Amino acid sequence: MNQREGPPSETAGAAELVTSVAPRRPVREALEAAGLEVVGPCEQLSARRDLLRESPFLQDFTPPEADILGRAMLRVRAQEGQLLIAEDEPSDWMLLLLDGTLDVLKRKVGTDPSQGEFERVAVLRPGATVGEMSMLDGEPRYASCRALGEVHAGVLTRAAVAGLITEQPAVGAKVLVKITQLLAQRLRNTANQLLRQLQKN
């Protein structure tokens, strides 16, 4: 006897929204092709009390929730000078910096991409996240991220977020809320910088 299906849940709708962009080649394959070492999942993320305390992305997660999130992420290692994210490259994942420092670089306007002329946009330290916008919409990266020394980072894919929303709704909801907050803060900072620049002129 067939049971009637009820209305779709809010978490199911959120999962569909996150997976609405067509996936690209498997993330592990893409990371290894870029020369990054895939170590495995980010197990025992809760053991990193410093990150839980200081990372804007992780601050609201309990230790058990952080471990659930960590199991959904791939841990990668990069050596000094390696690119973890390449400007203009389309992808569907974000990074949580676990150890080391990342240089965020933007190609100078009007320069030849092959010449490698970049300007430093920011320096990221453990607990920072990068790539959330491309993770959500699959559009090309706005800037590049290069390792300053050995770097360990967690990779969170769009598919992993969709899985969390379906299988661990509380954790999946927190992930989406935190990403939204981070993007809103960056947009606010950009708007303030633009306003200051306009006032100078």
N, C-alpha and C positions, 0 to 999 in steps of 0.2 A: 504494500500500500504506500503510495507516494504521499509525502508530507508537503504541505504548502510551505513555500519559502517565505519568511518574513521580510520586512523591509531591510535594506542594507544598513549595517551599523555605521556610526560615524567613523570608527577606526577603519572599516573597510573602505569607506569613501576617501579617507586620507591616504590609505595605501595606494588606491588607484591614482590619486593625484600625483603622488611621488613617482609612480612607475609610468606616467603617461608619456614620457619622452622615450623614444626607442633606445634600447641599450646598445652600447658599443662593444668592442671585443672584450673578452674577460679581463677584469682589472689586474689579476695576477700576471697574465701574459703581457699586458701593457707595461706594468711596473718592471718586470724582468727585462723586457725589451729596452727599457730606458736605462738599464744597468743597475737598478736598485735590487738589493737583496731582500727577498720576502722571508722573514724569520718565522712567521706563524701568527696565530691570533694574539691579541693584547690581553692575555690572561692575567688575572689578579691585578687589575687596574686599581682596585681598592687599596692595595699595598702602597700605592703612591700617594700618601697623605698630603704631600706638598702640592700635588696637582689637584686633588679634590678640594683643597683649601684655597688655592690661588688661581686656578684656571677659570676664567669667566664661563667657559663651556661646561665645566664639570661641577661647579659650585653647588648646584641644587640637587645633585645625585647622591643618594645614600650609598654606602659601600656595596651592598648587594646589587643595587641598580648599576653602579659603575662596572661591576664584574660582568653583568649581563651585556652592557654596552661594549665592554672590552672584547668579549667573545665574538661579537658581531664585526669587529674591526680586524684588519690585517696589520701586523707590525712589520715595518720596513726599516732597513738600515741603509744610509747613504754615507759615502766618504767625502772628505773635503773637496769642494769644487764641483760635486755632482749636482745636476739639476733634478729636483723632485717634481717641479711643475714648470712647464714650458709655455711661455706667452703664445697666444693664438691657437694653442692645441685644444681641441674639443675633448672633454672628458666628463665623467659623471661620478666623481668622488671628491672628498675633502680630506684635509690632513689635520690631525691633532698632534702638535709637536710634543714629544715626550722627553727627549734629551737633546742637548746641543742647541745650535743657533742657526737660523735661516736668514739669508739676505733676500729681500723682496726687491726685484729689479724690473724697471719698465723701460722698454726700448725708446730711445730718443726719437721725437717726432721728426719725420722726414729723412731718417737715416736708413741705409741699406740693411735689411735684416741679417745678411751674411757678414756684416762688419762687426756685429756684436757690440754696438755702442749703447750702453744702458745707463740709466740714472737710478740711484738707490731710492726706493720709496719708503722702506721700513726695515727694521731688524726685529725678527721674532725670536722669542725665548720660550722655554718650556711652559706648556699650558695654553699657548696661543693656537688659534685655528686659522686655516686659510683654505680658500677654494669652495666655500659654502654655496656661492651663487651658481657656479658651474655644476656642482653636485645636484642642485635642484633643477636647473634648466638645460644642462648639457651643452651650453654655449661655450665658445672658445675662451680660454683663460685670459684674464685682463693683464696679468704680469707673470714673471718668472720667479721661482724660488730656488736659490742655490745654497748648498750646505757650506757653512763656515766651520770646518772641522767635522768630526763624525757626528751624525745625526740619527736619532731613532724617532720614528713617527708612527702614529696609528692612522690607517686609511679607512674611512667610512664611505661606503658606496651608497648610491641611491637604492639599489636592490636591498642592501642590508637594512636601511631605514624602513623600507616597505615591509620587510620581514619582521622588524621590531614592532611596527604599528599593528601588525596582524597577530603576532604571537606573544608580545609583551606590551600591551597597549599603554600602560602607565609610563614605561621607559620610552617607547616610541613617541608619545605625546610630549614628554620632556625634551627629547631631542629636537622636535620641530619647534617647540617654544623657544629653546635656547638659540637655535639657528635664526629664527625670526628676530629675536632680541639683538643678536650680534649684527645682523644685516641692518636693522633699524638704527643701531648706534653708529655704524659706519656711514650710513646715509646722512645721519644728522651731522657727523663730523665733517663730511665732505661739503655739506651745505654751508656749515659755518666757515670753512676755509674759503669757499667761493665768495661768501658775503664779505669776508675780510679783504679778499683780493679786489673785489669791486669797490669797496670803500677807499682803498688805496688809490685807485684810478679816478 
